Every structure is written in C-alpha cells, then in structure tokens.
Amino acid sequence: MILDGKNVAITGASSGIGLEILKLLLENGCRVAACARHIENIDIKDDHLFLKKCDVSKKEEIDSFFEFAEEKLGGIDLYISNAGFAYYEKIGGPDWEHAEAIMDTNFISAVYAAEKMKQTHGTKPYNFVVTASAMGLLSLPGYALYSGTKAAVRGFADAYRHELERGQHFQVVYPVATKTEFFKRAGNGTPVPWPTQDAATVAKRVIKDIRKDINHIFPSTMFRITNAVSRVFPFVFKIYVDINNKAFRKWLNGKAA
C-alpha cells in the first residue's frame, strides 16, 4: 500500500504504539482521523490531523467515529484498530461484565470496524490493521482473558481474509512487551515479560509492513524466529511460560502479603 496521500483512521492513538504510528502516518503524508478515550493527550498540531474522543467498546461510538472520519477525510483507505487493554490477574470467579469489557474493546470492536470497512468499500481496495499481541500466539500466566482476546483476533483474521476481495487486506500486528504504560494499567506491580521493545520501533515495523501488505506483522524478529522454532521444539515456549509462571506466583504472593 502506498501511504502518501492516503486517508487513515486510527483508534487508541493517544499513547504508546498508537501515538507513534500516528506520528509516522503524518510524516508519510497521510491525512489522519484519530480517536482515543483521552484524546486530549495528543499534543500534535497538524492540518492533516483530526481528533475525536471515542470509546471503541461501544457500537454507537465506533459508528460516530466512522462518520467523523468520512466527513473529515472524504473516505478511509486504511483503518488501524489499535485500542486495547489488559488485565494482569488471577481470575476471581464468574464475572460476565469483567470478561465482556475486555472482549468488547480488544476483539468485538475490531470485528465490527472490519465489517464497517467492508460495507463502505464494496469491492474497492483498502487495508485494515489490528494490533493484537505475541500473547495471541503464546498465552502467559496472568493474562488468560487478554491472551484469549488476542487469540480470537488471530483466528478471526485467518478465516476472514478469505471473505475479502482482491486488494483488500486484513493485517494483524503481534508486538512483544512494549515499553509503555500498558503494563502499569494491567495491574499494580505487573512484571513485564521479556523481551521488550519501545513503541517507536514497533510503529516503524508496522508502517513498513503495511506498505508491503503483509498479513502477519512481527515487530520483534526474535519472537518471529522463536515462534517458528517452537513449532518444531515446543519445549522452548514451555520453559519460557514456566519462567513467567514463577513471576506470576511471586506477584500473587506479594498481593496476598
């Protein structure tokens, strides 16, 4: 996909990976409609940037954001569904609302937006990008619900691509732990899984692979290789999960103390 001059809508753009992607889109000559719950945190002045406060866990707010983007941009060539959050926890019992909240934001919102894009474009080409997680491929202790939402994104994408027309692309990003406020928000004192990357590095790879229309975007080369190796030697990931499980148990003991 040629980015220069394209119209882009992006969610979760006020911090972390989303904010870094937003900056690169503007540098690449895109016209951008960006939304986030805390849109006031975006301190960027650009005639090609249009900001809207939005909670993507709500259908009516996604509808409103689409209308806003269409009005300001005159159409959407690329939609980046980046908004998401995590719980770091031992699930404490049946709680429908707790599970529903993270599923609505991390998964349902992306599915709904993808169908909005398909509806508005018909057979015309476009790109749709979802920020998933390496945990969509490798589930870690403490992240049962989060990993579940990201695995759902991957499963949906692999089937959904077959429903798209030629020139329509559904791209999924699998970042490893990123140095942002993400883990602080997930839980107090949350241990950060190794390896880590900074948000700017992730954003650069995302932009690079959007241009190439790559379906599976791996910002971490180390994780991409390890993921491939683990299919032949599954003990590689088992050792890694065991290490993270020890950190999780230590965290739980600290909370109980």
Backbone as CSV, one residue per row, in Angstrom:
resi,resn,N_x,N_y,N_z,CA_x,CA_y,CA_z,C_x,C_y,C_z
1,MET,0.848,-1.200,0.000,0.000,0.000,0.000,0.883,1.249,0.000
2,ILE,0.605,2.152,-0.896,1.303,3.437,-0.922,0.622,4.355,0.091
3,LEU,1.384,4.842,1.077,0.784,5.624,2.159,0.627,7.099,1.828
4,ASP,1.495,7.654,1.028,1.465,9.085,0.763,0.104,9.519,0.212
5,GLY,-0.526,10.442,0.920,-1.802,10.969,0.478,-3.010,10.141,0.863
6,LYS,-2.793,9.035,1.581,-3.908,8.165,1.954,-4.674,8.723,3.158
7,ASN,-5.938,8.347,3.240,-6.801,8.725,4.358,-6.819,7.582,5.371
8,VAL,-6.461,7.890,6.606,-6.293,6.855,7.628,-7.128,7.175,8.861
9,ALA,-7.792,6.155,9.398,-8.473,6.259,10.684,-7.755,5.339,11.660
10,ILE,-7.472,5.823,12.855,-6.749,5.022,13.845,-7.375,5.211,15.223
11,THR,-7.528,4.105,15.945,-8.058,4.150,17.312,-6.915,3.933,18.304
12,GLY,-7.139,4.318,19.549,-6.111,4.140,20.570,-4.848,4.914,20.254
13,ALA,-5.026,6.150,19.802,-3.902,6.924,19.270,-3.271,7.893,20.260
14,SER,-3.694,7.866,21.521,-3.235,8.900,22.462,-1.943,8.550,23.194
15,SER,-1.457,7.313,23.058,-0.230,6.931,23.758,0.358,5.672,23.129
16,GLY,1.580,5.343,23.553,2.200,4.080,23.174,2.329,3.855,21.681
17,ILE,2.040,2.635,21.250,2.184,2.254,19.845,1.301,3.123,18.957
18,GLY,0.071,3.358,19.386,-0.852,4.146,18.573,-0.350,5.545,18.297
19,LEU,0.199,6.196,19.307,0.711,7.557,19.131,1.914,7.575,18.194
20,GLU,2.796,6.588,18.323,3.974,6.527,17.451,3.576,6.238,16.007
21,ILE,2.580,5.390,15.807,2.091,5.135,14.453,1.479,6.410,13.876
22,LEU,0.712,7.116,14.692,0.102,8.370,14.259,1.157,9.346,13.752
23,LYS,2.240,9.504,14.490,3.311,10.425,14.084,3.900,10.034,12.734
24,LEU,4.118,8.737,12.548,4.706,8.263,11.285,3.744,8.419,10.115
25,LEU,2.461,8.226,10.373,1.478,8.419,9.308,1.508,9.854,8.803
26,LEU,1.566,10.799,9.728,1.622,12.204,9.338,2.921,12.515,8.596
27,GLU,4.019,11.928,9.053,5.313,12.120,8.374,5.287,11.572,6.958
28,ASN,4.455,10.550,6.740,4.362,9.927,5.430,3.288,10.546,4.540
29,GLY,2.795,11.710,4.941,1.873,12.444,4.089,0.433,11.986,4.137
30,CYS,0.048,11.268,5.175,-1.335,10.810,5.313,-2.213,11.885,5.939
31,ARG,-3.476,11.799,5.648,-4.492,12.584,6.346,-5.128,11.641,7.347
32,VAL,-5.172,12.031,8.625,-5.496,11.080,9.683,-6.637,11.563,10.575
33,ALA,-7.605,10.672,10.776,-8.625,10.858,11.801,-8.251,9.917,12.943
34,ALA,-8.013,10.462,14.122,-7.550,9.665,15.260,-8.530,9.777,16.409
35,CYS,-8.723,8.665,17.104,-9.605,8.701,18.266,-8.976,7.974,19.443
36,ALA,-9.430,8.328,20.629,-8.986,7.696,21.872,-9.901,8.181,22.985
37,ARG,-9.881,7.462,24.093,-10.668,7.915,25.247,-10.101,9.214,25.797
38,HIS,-8.766,9.317,25.797,-8.103,10.521,26.320,-7.450,11.270,25.162
39,ILE,-8.264,11.742,24.257,-7.777,12.401,23.049,-7.008,13.674,23.376
40,GLU,-7.266,14.244,24.561,-6.569,15.472,24.962,-5.075,15.247,25.154
41,ASN,-4.649,13.991,25.259,-3.227,13.689,25.439,-2.428,13.795,24.148
42,ILE,-3.098,13.915,23.015,-2.394,14.055,21.730,-2.054,15.518,21.524
43,ASP,-0.791,15.845,21.712,-0.339,17.232,21.592,0.382,17.413,20.254
44,ILE,-0.354,17.262,19.171,0.198,17.390,17.829,-0.663,18.385,17.060
45,LYS,-0.023,19.368,16.470,-0.728,20.345,15.649,-0.382,20.074,14.187
46,ASP,-1.376,19.682,13.423,-1.155,19.363,12.010,-2.486,19.542,11.276
47,ASP,-2.436,20.235,10.150,-3.658,20.482,9.379,-4.267,19.204,8.826
48,HIS,-3.477,18.137,8.787,-3.957,16.859,8.252,-4.421,15.896,9.355
49,LEU,-4.522,16.395,10.587,-4.917,15.560,11.713,-6.245,16.036,12.292
50,PHE,-7.163,15.086,12.481,-8.486,15.384,13.017,-8.746,14.449,14.200
51,LEU,-9.052,15.033,15.347,-9.140,14.269,16.588,-10.574,14.156,17.086
52,LYS,-10.870,12.971,17.653,-12.205,12.747,18.214,-12.104,11.855,19.444
53,LYS,-12.785,12.229,20.491,-12.867,11.398,21.696,-13.796,10.220,21.404
54,CYS,-13.364,9.014,21.789,-14.147,7.836,21.421,-13.830,6.667,22.337
55,ASP,-14.862,5.920,22.705,-14.727,4.672,23.442,-15.139,3.545,22.507
56,VAL,-14.158,2.802,21.981,-14.443,1.809,20.942,-15.170,0.578,21.466
57,SER,-15.359,0.478,22.769,-16.120,-0.652,23.303,-17.614,-0.477,23.085
58,LYS,-17.999,0.681,22.550,-19.412,0.978,22.329,-19.693,1.123,20.831
59,LYS,-20.664,0.370,20.341,-21.019,0.361,18.923,-21.311,1.758,18.397
60,GLU,-22.115,2.513,19.136,-22.522,3.831,18.664,-21.337,4.790,18.544
61,GLU,-20.305,4.586,19.351,-19.146,5.471,19.258,-18.251,5.105,18.078
62,ILE,-18.188,3.830,17.738,-17.469,3.452,16.515,-18.209,3.996,15.297
63,ASP,-19.541,3.873,15.299,-20.334,4.444,14.210,-20.062,5.938,14.078
64,SER,-20.022,6.623,15.205,-19.787,8.066,15.196,-18.389,8.391,14.682
65,PHE,-17.403,7.566,15.057,-16.036,7.802,14.585,-15.938,7.591,13.077
66,PHE,-16.611,6.574,12.562,-16.619,6.359,11.110,-17.219,7.562,10.395
67,GLU,-18.332,8.068,10.900,-18.967,9.235,10.293,-18.034,10.440,10.332
68,PHE,-17.367,10.612,11.473,-16.414,11.718,11.638,-15.278,11.608,10.627
69,ALA,-14.691,10.395,10.512,-13.567,10.187,9.594,-13.987,10.386,8.143
70,GLU,-15.161,9.871,7.791,-15.656,10.041,6.421,-15.866,11.517,6.101
71,GLU,-16.403,12.258,7.064,-16.666,13.678,6.848,-15.376,14.479,6.708
72,LYS,-14.411,14.223,7.609,-13.170,14.991,7.614,-12.219,14.594,6.482
73,LEU,-12.214,13.298,6.140,-11.238,12.795,5.171,-11.822,12.581,3.779
74,GLY,-13.137,12.385,3.722,-13.746,12.088,2.428,-13.627,10.626,2.043
75,GLY,-13.359,9.764,3.026,-13.195,8.331,2.773,-12.048,7.785,3.605
76,ILE,-12.030,6.478,3.790,-10.984,5.831,4.594,-10.296,4.764,3.755
77,ASP,-8.993,4.928,3.537,-8.208,3.934,2.794,-7.601,2.886,3.718
78,LEU,-7.299,3.306,4.939,-6.625,2.441,5.905,-7.232,2.672,7.282
79,TYR,-7.656,1.584,7.919,-8.187,1.668,9.276,-7.268,0.870,10.188
80,ILE,-6.794,1.498,11.270,-5.915,0.826,12.216,-6.629,0.710,13.551
81,SER,-7.003,-0.519,13.898,-7.697,-0.796,15.154,-6.644,-1.112,16.216
82,ASN,-6.247,-0.081,16.935,-5.134,-0.222,17.873,-5.560,-0.203,19.337
83,ALA,-6.749,0.303,19.621,-7.190,0.429,21.011,-7.266,-0.939,21.683
84,GLY,-6.812,-1.009,22.918,-6.883,-2.264,23.658,-6.280,-2.108,25.046
85,PHE,-6.571,-3.077,25.918,-6.010,-3.056,27.260,-5.907,-4.482,27.776
86,ALA,-5.257,-4.639,28.930,-5.055,-5.967,29.513,-5.417,-5.970,30.986
87,TYR,-5.794,-7.126,31.480,-5.833,-7.398,32.914,-4.628,-8.284,33.229
88,TYR,-3.969,-8.025,34.337,-2.991,-8.980,34.871,-3.570,-9.448,36.183
89,GLU,-3.960,-10.712,36.241,-4.782,-11.142,37.358,-4.868,-12.667,37.428
90,LYS,-5.303,-13.136,38.584,-5.845,-14.485,38.716,-7.353,-14.305,38.719
91,ILE,-8.015,-14.871,37.719,-9.450,-14.648,37.578,-10.157,-15.060,38.865
92,GLY,-10.972,-14.149,39.401,-11.526,-14.342,40.737,-12.904,-14.946,40.803
93,GLY,-13.386,-15.516,39.707,-14.713,-16.113,39.734,-15.528,-15.646,38.548
94,PRO,-16.757,-16.158,38.411,-17.598,-15.780,37.264,-17.982,-14.304,37.312
95,ASP,-17.566,-13.562,36.301,-17.844,-12.122,36.247,-18.066,-11.749,34.785
96,TRP,-19.305,-11.744,34.365,-19.663,-11.510,32.965,-19.171,-10.145,32.490
97,GLU,-19.410,-9.118,33.284,-19.054,-7.756,32.873,-17.547,-7.584,32.722
98,HIS,-16.797,-8.216,33.612,-15.337,-8.128,33.571,-14.808,-8.704,32.259
99,ALA,-15.303,-9.880,31.887,-14.870,-10.518,30.642,-15.393,-9.765,29.426
100,GLU,-16.614,-9.293,29.529,-17.232,-8.589,28.409,-16.495,-7.297,28.080
101,ALA,-16.033,-6.587,29.096,-15.365,-5.301,28.878,-14.115,-5.446,28.022
102,ILE,-13.284,-6.429,28.327,-12.044,-6.585,27.570,-12.310,-7.186,26.195
103,MET,-13.300,-8.067,26.087,-13.641,-8.646,24.787,-14.220,-7.584,23.856
104,ASP,-15.061,-6.706,24.389,-15.656,-5.649,23.570,-14.589,-4.731,22.989
105,THR,-13.625,-4.339,23.820,-12.594,-3.399,23.368,-11.569,-4.071,22.463
106,ASN,-11.071,-5.232,22.856,-9.955,-5.859,22.153,-10.359,-6.654,20.919
107,PHE,-11.589,-7.167,20.911,-11.978,-8.053,19.814,-13.228,-7.593,19.063
108,ILE,-14.336,-7.443,19.768,-15.596,-7.106,19.102,-15.480,-5.795,18.335
109,SER,-14.801,-4.812,18.905,-14.668,-3.514,18.231,-13.932,-3.649,16.902
110,ALA,-12.912,-4.516,16.860,-12.160,-4.729,15.620,-13.015,-5.448,14.579
111,VAL,-13.754,-6.456,15.021,-14.635,-7.188,14.106,-15.689,-6.251,13.513
112,TYR,-16.286,-5.441,14.367,-17.334,-4.529,13.915,-16.771,-3.497,12.934
113,ALA,-15.598,-2.945,13.264,-14.985,-1.952,12.379,-14.583,-2.569,11.049
114,ALA,-14.118,-3.807,11.080,-13.741,-4.500,9.840,-14.941,-4.636,8.909
115,GLU,-16.096,-4.958,9.489,-17.303,-5.092,8.685,-17.797,-3.729,8.185
116,LYS,-17.573,-2.683,8.978,-17.912,-1.337,8.526,-17.073,-0.968,7.298
117,MET,-15.798,-1.308,7.338,-14.924,-1.020,6.205,-15.370,-1.795,4.969
118,LYS,-15.681,-3.064,5.146,-16.115,-3.885,4.008,-17.423,-3.362,3.433
119,GLN,-18.313,-2.933,4.314,-19.609,-2.416,3.882,-19.454,-1.144,3.051
120,THR,-18.574,-0.243,3.494,-18.426,1.040,2.813,-17.604,0.948,1.526
121,HIS,-16.764,-0.097,1.404,-15.869,-0.194,0.250,-16.376,-1.126,-0.843
122,GLY,-17.258,-2.052,-0.501,-17.716,-2.988,-1.517,-16.564,-3.832,-2.036
123,THR,-16.265,-3.705,-3.317,-15.147,-4.462,-3.910,-13.888,-3.608,-4.058
124,LYS,-13.927,-2.368,-3.578,-12.767,-1.482,-3.710,-11.673,-1.871,-2.711
125,PRO,-10.407,-1.619,-3.044,-9.304,-1.997,-2.151,-9.203,-1.126,-0.911
126,TYR,-8.715,-1.702,0.165,-8.423,-0.982,1.404,-7.551,-1.876,2.269
127,ASN,-6.976,-1.297,3.316,-6.207,-2.070,4.296,-6.834,-1.888,5.669
128,PHE,-6.899,-2.981,6.409,-7.394,-2.967,7.790,-6.323,-3.615,8.658
129,VAL,-5.913,-2.909,9.701,-4.825,-3.377,10.565,-5.324,-3.477,11.998
130,VAL,-5.020,-4.584,12.664,-5.376,-4.766,14.074,-4.109,-5.003,14.885
131,THR,-3.956,-4.284,15.972,-2.867,-4.562,16.894,-3.302,-5.682,17.825
132,ALA,-2.742,-6.857,17.630,-3.007,-7.997,18.513,-1.890,-8.054,19.547
133,SER,-1.214,-9.184,19.668,-0.134,-9.329,20.648,0.563,-10.658,20.411
134,ALA,1.830,-10.722,20.808,2.512,-12.015,20.812,1.761,-13.002,21.696
135,MET,1.012,-12.482,22.674,0.234,-13.362,23.551,-0.976,-13.972,22.853
136,GLY,-1.258,-13.518,21.648,-2.265,-14.185,20.848,-1.749,-15.490,20.278
137,LEU,-0.429,-15.656,20.317,0.221,-16.880,19.859,0.812,-17.670,21.016
138,LEU,1.189,-16.962,22.061,1.785,-17.571,23.248,1.113,-17.002,24.485
139,SER,0.203,-17.761,25.069,-0.522,-17.291,26.256,0.361,-17.381,27.485
140,LEU,0.292,-16.343,28.323,1.117,-16.301,29.524,0.255,-16.260,30.781
141,PRO,0.746,-16.838,31.885,0.026,-16.785,33.167,-0.266,-15.343,33.576
142,GLY,-1.464,-15.125,34.070,-1.885,-13.792,34.469,-2.634,-13.049,33.395
143,TYR,-2.543,-13.548,32.169,-3.152,-12.872,31.028,-4.175,-13.756,30.321
144,ALA,-4.904,-14.558,31.065,-5.842,-15.501,30.449,-6.862,-14.789,29.566
145,LEU,-7.522,-13.764,30.098,-8.530,-13.069,29.309,-7.898,-12.263,28.175
146,TYR,-6.818,-11.571,28.465,-6.141,-10.780,27.429,-5.657,-11.677,26.290
147,SER,-4.972,-12.768,26.636,-4.482,-13.686,25.605,-5.644,-14.240,24.788
148,GLY,-6.761,-14.507,25.470,-7.933,-15.015,24.768,-8.456,-14.041,23.732
149,THR,-8.486,-12.745,24.068,-8.978,-11.760,23.101,-8.052,-11.650,21.901
150,LYS,-6.751,-11.745,22.132,-5.798,-11.599,21.036,-5.724,-12.860,20.168
151,ALA,-5.919,-14.031,20.783,-6.013,-15.264,20.002,-7.275,-15.235,19.142
152,ALA,-8.336,-14.634,19.671,-9.576,-14.503,18.904,-9.359,-13.630,17.674
153,VAL,-8.590,-12.564,17.813,-8.272,-11.697,16.670,-7.566,-12.499,15.586
154,ARG,-6.591,-13.299,15.998,-5.851,-14.080,15.013,-6.758,-15.088,14.296
155,GLY,-7.569,-15.809,15.070,-8.457,-16.796,14.465,-9.450,-16.164,13.509
156,PHE,-9.997,-15.026,13.902,-10.927,-14.305,13.045,-10.241,-13.882,11.751
157,ALA,-9.050,-13.308,11.871,-8.338,-12.787,10.703,-8.033,-13.883,9.688
158,ASP,-7.571,-15.029,10.174,-7.173,-16.108,9.266,-8.343,-16.597,8.425
159,ALA,-9.547,-16.590,8.993,-10.728,-17.001,8.229,-11.303,-15.841,7.421
160,TYR,-11.308,-14.664,8.013,-11.964,-13.504,7.404,-11.295,-13.076,6.105
161,ARG,-10.000,-13.261,5.998,-9.286,-12.868,4.773,-9.882,-13.535,3.542
162,HIS,-10.412,-14.732,3.699,-10.989,-15.454,2.566,-12.303,-14.844,2.103
163,GLU,-12.873,-13.949,2.919,-14.128,-13.301,2.554,-13.901,-11.962,1.841
164,LEU,-12.654,-11.519,1.807,-12.345,-10.215,1.233,-12.090,-10.305,-0.264
165,GLU,-12.230,-9.163,-0.928,-11.989,-9.084,-2.367,-10.504,-8.845,-2.636
166,ARG,-10.118,-9.030,-3.869,-8.739,-8.761,-4.268,-8.397,-7.296,-3.960
167,GLY,-7.230,-7.080,-3.342,-6.819,-5.720,-2.998,-7.274,-5.270,-1.628
168,GLN,-8.046,-6.115,-0.938,-8.463,-5.813,0.430,-7.619,-6.647,1.382
169,HIS,-6.984,-5.989,2.358,-6.008,-6.656,3.219,-6.384,-6.507,4.688
170,PHE,-6.291,-7.620,5.424,-6.524,-7.635,6.866,-5.209,-8.044,7.525
171,GLN,-4.548,-7.078,8.152,-3.203,-7.279,8.692,-3.233,-7.275,10.216
172,VAL,-2.526,-8.224,10.817,-2.505,-8.355,12.272,-1.082,-8.152,12.787
173,VAL,-0.954,-7.310,13.812,0.350,-6.997,14.408,0.508,-7.790,15.705
174,TYR,1.683,-8.402,15.889,1.957,-9.212,17.079,3.149,-8.638,17.845
175,PRO,2.965,-7.530,18.568,4.087,-6.962,19.324,4.421,-7.829,20.545
176,VAL,5.686,-7.829,20.933,6.070,-8.373,22.238,5.821,-7.261,23.262
177,ALA,6.222,-7.475,24.501,6.020,-6.463,25.543,6.634,-5.134,25.104
178,THR,5.830,-4.094,25.166,6.264,-2.781,24.693,6.411,-1.826,25.865
179,LYS,7.442,-1.015,25.821,7.761,-0.106,26.929,6.813,1.091,26.916
180,THR,5.619,0.877,27.449,4.609,1.926,27.552,3.946,1.824,28.924
181,GLU,2.853,2.551,29.112,2.088,2.474,30.355,1.183,1.243,30.398
182,PHE,1.202,0.453,29.332,0.300,-0.690,29.183,0.328,-1.622,30.389
183,PHE,1.532,-2.018,30.831,1.631,-2.998,31.905,1.289,-2.402,33.261
184,LYS,1.543,-1.108,33.440,1.141,-0.453,34.683,-0.379,-0.440,34.814
185,ARG,-1.041,-0.250,33.670,-2.504,-0.226,33.681,-3.082,-1.619,33.886
186,ALA,-2.334,-2.652,33.492,-2.835,-4.027,33.581,-2.977,-4.478,35.037
187,GLY,-2.087,-4.005,35.907,-2.143,-4.405,37.307,-1.003,-3.787,38.086
188,ASN,-1.205,-3.495,39.343,-0.195,-2.850,40.168,1.012,-3.768,40.346
189,GLY,2.203,-3.279,39.966,3.410,-4.068,40.116,3.560,-5.194,39.111
190,THR,2.868,-5.088,37.979,2.901,-6.140,36.968,4.316,-6.367,36.443
191,PRO,4.839,-7.603,36.505,6.139,-7.879,35.899,6.036,-7.829,34.379
192,VAL,7.015,-7.244,33.730,6.988,-7.101,32.277,7.700,-8.287,31.633
193,PRO,7.014,-9.040,30.766,7.644,-10.198,30.124,8.804,-9.769,29.232
194,TRP,9.805,-10.618,29.164,10.945,-10.409,28.263,10.669,-11.118,26.950
195,PRO,11.113,-10.623,25.798,11.862,-9.390,25.562,10.929,-8.189,25.461
196,THR,11.518,-6.994,25.433,10.731,-5.774,25.296,11.215,-4.968,24.092
197,GLN,10.326,-4.117,23.609,10.666,-3.168,22.557,10.059,-1.820,22.913
198,ASP,10.602,-0.753,22.340,9.969,0.535,22.549,8.911,0.750,21.471
199,ALA,7.960,1.614,21.761,6.816,1.819,20.878,7.221,2.342,19.504
200,ALA,8.256,3.172,19.454,8.691,3.728,18.177,9.211,2.639,17.242
201,THR,9.921,1.656,17.803,10.426,0.537,16.992,9.276,-0.281,16.422
202,VAL,8.270,-0.539,17.263,7.091,-1.281,16.805,6.395,-0.516,15.683
203,ALA,6.202,0.784,15.882,5.494,1.596,14.892,6.208,1.602,13.542
204,LYS,7.522,1.684,13.562,8.279,1.694,12.302,8.068,0.399,11.525
205,ARG,8.061,-0.723,12.242,7.854,-2.000,11.561,6.422,-2.114,11.036
206,VAL,5.486,-1.603,11.793,4.086,-1.636,11.356,3.921,-0.859,10.055
207,ILE,4.455,0.341,10.003,4.358,1.162,8.790,5.046,0.478,7.619
208,LYS,6.208,-0.096,7.860,6.957,-0.788,6.806,6.151,-1.942,6.221
209,ASP,5.514,-2.728,7.095,4.800,-3.911,6.624,3.402,-3.598,6.105
210,ILE,2.820,-2.477,6.531,1.573,-2.028,5.906,1.840,-1.748,4.437
211,ARG,2.939,-1.118,4.162,3.315,-0.814,2.773,3.428,-2.084,1.933
212,LYS,3.873,-3.172,2.560,4.082,-4.432,1.830,2.845,-5.325,1.830
213,ASP,1.770,-4.866,2.463,0.526,-5.651,2.558,0.753,-7.009,3.207
214,ILE,1.629,-7.069,4.211,1.942,-8.314,4.903,0.833,-8.645,5.901
215,ASN,0.353,-9.878,5.869,-0.766,-10.274,6.733,-0.382,-10.347,8.208
216,HIS,0.767,-10.935,8.513,1.213,-11.140,9.894,2.446,-10.278,10.137
217,ILE,2.301,-9.257,10.969,3.379,-8.301,11.213,4.025,-8.597,12.558
218,PHE,5.307,-8.938,12.528,6.066,-9.256,13.739,7.127,-8.173,13.966
219,PRO,6.866,-7.202,14.832,7.863,-6.155,15.096,9.158,-6.705,15.686
220,SER,9.074,-7.839,16.416,10.261,-8.447,17.011,10.724,-9.630,16.162
221,THR,11.885,-9.488,15.543,12.448,-10.589,14.753,12.733,-11.783,15.648
222,MET,13.169,-11.513,16.879,13.464,-12.601,17.818,12.226,-13.447,18.083
223,PHE,11.079,-12.787,18.292,9.859,-13.542,18.556,9.414,-14.311,17.321
224,ARG,9.536,-13.711,16.155,9.127,-14.394,14.922,9.916,-15.683,14.736
225,ILE,11.213,-15.621,14.983,12.061,-16.809,14.838,11.735,-17.832,15.920
226,THR,11.604,-17.357,17.161,11.306,-18.263,18.276,9.960,-18.948,18.081
227,ASN,8.988,-18.200,17.572,7.667,-18.761,17.325,7.735,-19.890,16.303
228,ALA,8.560,-19.700,15.260,8.720,-20.737,14.239,9.448,-21.960,14.802
229,VAL,10.500,-21.708,15.592,11.287,-22.806,16.163,10.446,-23.626,17.139
230,SER,9.586,-22.945,17.890,8.804,-23.635,18.922,7.813,-24.636,18.330
231,ARG,7.464,-24.472,17.079,6.554,-25.425,16.449,7.239,-26.780,16.266
232,VAL,8.553,-26.746,16.119,9.331,-27.980,15.983,9.804,-28.460,17.350
233,PHE,10.176,-27.493,18.195,10.677,-27.808,19.538,9.805,-27.079,20.576
234,PRO,8.635,-27.632,20.885,7.686,-26.938,21.772,8.205,-26.685,23.177
235,PHE,9.243,-27.382,23.599,9.782,-27.158,24.937,10.348,-25.749,25.101
236,VAL,10.687,-25.105,23.963,11.247,-23.752,24.017,10.248,-22.805,24.685
237,PHE,9.006,-22.827,24.234,7.986,-21.977,24.819,7.597,-22.449,26.222
238,LYS,7.652,-23.755,26.462,7.289,-24.271,27.784,8.220,-23.710,28.853
239,ILE,9.503,-23.676,28.551,10.471,-23.117,29.501,10.151,-21.645,29.766
240,TYR,9.837,-20.921,28.700,9.530,-19.503,28.818,8.272,-19.275,29.663
241,VAL,7.243,-20.079,29.413,5.997,-19.956,30.175,6.237,-20.284,31.641
242,ASP,7.057,-21.305,31.915,7.365,-21.673,33.302,8.038,-20.524,34.043
243,ILE,8.933,-19.825,33.361,9.613,-18.672,33.968,8.604,-17.584,34.307
244,ASN,7.684,-17.317,33.384,6.669,-16.290,33.619,5.667,-16.718,34.684
245,ASN,5.438,-18.019,34.798,4.536,-18.510,35.831,5.127,-18.273,37.225
246,LYS,6.437,-18.426,37.363,7.090,-18.142,38.633,6.935,-16.669,39.004
247,ALA,7.086,-15.801,37.997,6.917,-14.361,38.240,5.473,-14.052,38.639
248,PHE,4.532,-14.741,38.016,3.116,-14.549,38.323,2.807,-14.981,39.755
249,ARG,3.338,-16.152,40.154,3.103,-16.649,41.516,3.726,-15.722,42.558
250,LYS,4.875,-15.168,42.226,5.544,-14.222,43.131,4.694,-12.971,43.268
251,TRP,4.141,-12.512,42.156,3.287,-11.328,42.169,2.034,-11.582,43.016
252,LEU,1.432,-12.761,42.846,0.246,-13.110,43.635,0.563,-13.148,45.126
253,ASN,1.706,-13.743,45.467,2.100,-13.811,46.886,2.320,-12.425,47.467
254,GLY,2.875,-11.528,46.632,3.090,-10.166,47.081,1.783,-9.433,47.342
255,LYS,0.766,-9.716,46.524,-0.547,-9.096,46.724,-1.208,-9.604,47.995
256,ALA,-0.975,-10.899,48.268,-1.616,-11.525,49.427,-0.955,-11.127,50.748
257,ALA,0.303,-10.694,50.662,1.055,-10.362,51.867,0.509,-9.102,52.550
